[in-house]
Amino acid sequence: MLCFVVIILFGFLYTYLFSLLSANPYMLFLWFPLGFLVSVLMFAIFCLIFIWLMPFSKQDNKLKHWILYKLVNFVLIILKIKVEVIGKENIPNTTFVIYGNHKSQLDPVLVYSAYHKILSAIAKSDLVSVPFLSRMMAGLGVIALDRNNDREGAKSIINAIKQVKSGKNYIIFPEGGVKTRNTEHMVALRAGAYKLATKANAVISPISIIGSSLLSENTPHKASKVTIVIHRPITPEEYNDYNTTAIGQKIFTIVNYGIDTQKPNTLDFKDVIPTEVGEDLES
């Protein structure tokens, strides 16, 4: 909303400035659209400059994230995406790693909007070559993961673990990419993804994303609603007795429970009955 207000205010300002060029009232029909066109262009230039400069500030710079949060919500409005959040009270107050199902390339953006926290992510390595997106990723401390190169992938996870240990919050999707959009459910997992939390002794924040599988069809022509269910956080004391495969199976159960019921999980972690995973687990 703030972005719209800024564009409108500057639109009127530029219209007024253009009107000083001529006292002819009929020219207002030119100055008015021209003023708003210039306002939109200036806003776009500001966004591009902001994104380009992001890597020059600290990853957890609060002003940077305040501006980015406003821009993200502005983009979601433009794309006609409404984000509903269930379970805001479950957002941890300490360092955490988010795990959930993955059905859209916009999922990290939706989660960022839902949590309203300084977050970073593990992303596919091919995104690094996308202009401006790579600058934004660098500014947010996003770590590129090459799933086709085990050695480089291991280095990326080790780097991410160090970041989490230093107090940074991260998003990772343990399915290892968008496996299918035919269902909202989590259908696979890479058990090794849970090392990001376990090795850093961080809280696990499970989420269920409902509705993002339709974004590729709807956006931006048709309005979409995405519901994000934030489950009860899982502390290291709760998961320390389990290996990453067992943790992954339990998170798999929690995520799919949230998709089926649109309610946060309230069970203690030890009481969650693990579900058999469709795709082979990877360590």
N, C-alpha and C positions, 0 to 999 in steps of 0.2 A: 504493500500500500504506500509506503514511504517513497518508493521509486516513482510511482504514478504521480504523487503529489509534487515531487521535484520536477518531473517532466512538464506537468501542467503549469506550475508557477513560472518556470523558465520559458515556457511557451508564450505566456502572457507578457513576460518581460521582453522577449525578442519582438513580439508583435508591437509593443509600445515603442521600442527603439526604432523599428522599421517605419512606424507611423510618423516619426519625426522627420523622415525624408520627404514627406509630402503631406500637405494639409488637406488634400482632396479626400473627402470621406469615402468615395467609391474605391479608393485604393485599399481600403480596409479588407475588401474581399481577396486582395492579394497578400497583404501583410499578415493576416490571421493564419492562413495555412502555411505560409512561408515561415512564420515565427515558430510554429509547432514542429515543422520539418527540421529547422535548425536545432531546436531543443532536443529532438530525438537523436539527431546526428551527434550533438555534443555529448549526450548521455552515452551513446554507443562508443564514442572515442574515449570517454572517461573509463568505461568498463574495460576496453582493450588495454589502456595504459595501466589500469589497476592490476589486471591479470599479468601483464608483462613485468610489473615491478614486484609481484608477490614473492619471488624467490629471494629478494633482497632484505626481507624482514624475517624475524624469528618465526618458527613454525607455530608457536602458541601465542603470537601477537594478538591481543584482544581486539584492537581496533580493526585489524585486517579481517578477523572472523566476524565482527559485527557488520562490516560492509558486505562481506561475502554472504552472510545469512540473509540480508535484505535482498541481495541480487538473486540468490537461489529461489527465494519465495516469489520474487517478481517473475522469474523465468517459469516457475510452476503455474503461475496465474496465466501467463501468455500461452502456455501449452495446455491450458484448461484441465489441470490436474489438481484435485483436492485431496489433501492428505489428512486422514483421520487417525488420531493416536489414541490407543487404548492401553492403559497401564503406565501413564507418565510417572506415577509414584514409584515405579520400579527402576527408574533411571539411577544407576549407582552414583554415589558421591565421591567415589575413589577411582583409581585407575582401572579401566575395564577394556575388554575386547568383545565386540559384538559379533555374534554368529547367527545366521539366518538363511532362509531359502533365497534363491537368486533366479529371477525370471525376466529381468530387464536391465539394460545398460544404465538406466536411470536409478536403479536401486540405491547406490551410494548417496546420490543427491537426495532421494526421498528420506533415507535414514538420517542424513545430516539435518534436514529440515525438522524431522520428528524429534530428535534428541536436543536440538538447540544447544549443543555442546561443541567444544573444539575437538574435532575428530580428524583422523587421517585414515588411510585405507591401504590394502594390498590390491594391486591392480594388474591386469594383463600387460605384458611388456610391450605389445604392439601399440598401446595407447600413447606411449612416450613420444612417438613420432608425429602425433597429431598437433598441428600448430596451435599455440595458445593453451590448448588443453595440457600440453606437457609443462608449460610454465606454471599453470595452476597447480598441477600435481606436485611440482617441485616446491612451490610455496607452501603446500599443505603437508609436505613430508611424506607424500604417497610413495610407496615402495613398489617398483615394478617387479613382477614375478614371471620368469620365463618357464612355463610348464613343460617345454620341450627340451630343456637343458637341466638335468638333475643337479649338477654341480652349482650352476648359477642360481637355481631355485633355492638350494640349501643356503647359499650365501645371503640371498634376499631375506629368507626367514630369520636367519641369525641376526641380520641387521635390524629387522622389525622387532625381534625380541629385545634387543638393546634399547630400542626406542620406547617400548612398553615399560621396560624396567626403569627408564628415566622419567616415567610419569605420563607418557603420551597415550591417548585412547585410540584404538584402531578398529576398523571394520574389516572382516574377512568372510568370504562366502565359501564354506567348506565343500560345496558341491563341485568346486573346481571349474566354474563357469556356468553359463546358461545351458543346461542339459536338455530341457524341453519346456515348451510353453503350453503344452496340452493339459497340464495340471499345475495348480498352485503349489502342490506339495513338494517338499524336499524329496528327491528321488535317489540321491547318491551322496557320498561324502568322502573326503580325504582325511583320514584320521590324523595325518601329520599336521593339518591346519590347527589342531588344538594345542600343539606345542607352543604356539604364539602366546597363549594364556598360561599354560602350565609351567613353561620354562621361566616366564617372567613373574610367576606367582600373582597373577592379576585376576580380578573378578571377571567371570563370564556373564555376559548379558545376552540371553537368547531372544530372538525376535521372530515373528511370523509376518511376512509381507503378503497381503491379500489384494489382488487386483492388478498387480504390475504386469502380469502375463498378457494383458490386453492393450498395454500402452503402445506397442509397436503397430497395432492396427488402428487405434483411436487417435493418437496424438499426431498433429494438433487439431485435426478436423472435428473430433468428437470429444465431449467432456468425459473425463475419467475420474473415478474415485479410488484411491488406494488406502487401505486400512493397514496400519502397522500396530501389531500387538507386542508390547514389551513385557516379557515374562519376569518372574521373580529372579533377581540376580543370584548367581551361584558363586560362593566364596571358595578360596583355595582350601579351606578346612573341610569343605564338603566334597570336593572332587579329588583330593590328594590320594585317596585310597583306590582310585581307578586309573587304568591306563588310558591312553588317548582313544583307543578303539571303543572302550566301554563308555567313555565320556561322549564320544561322537554319537553312539547309538542312543544314549539318553537324550542328548540335545535334539537328535533326529525325531524322537518321540514328542518332545516338548513343542518343537516348531510345528509339526503336523497337527498336534492337538490344538494349537492356537488357530491354525487355518480352519479346522473343522468346527470349532466352537466360537471363534472370535472372542475368546476370553484368555486372560493370562493364566499360566500354570501356577498353582498355589501349593503343590506338593513339595516336600523336602526332596532334595536331589536323590537321596538314597532310596526313596519310595517310588521314584519314576521307573516304570518297567520298560526296559529298552526294547525298541522295535527292530526287527530284522531289516537291514538295508538292502535295497534292490541291487545296487552296483557294488562290486568288490571294493572293500576298504583298502586304502593305501596308507602305509606308515610314513 
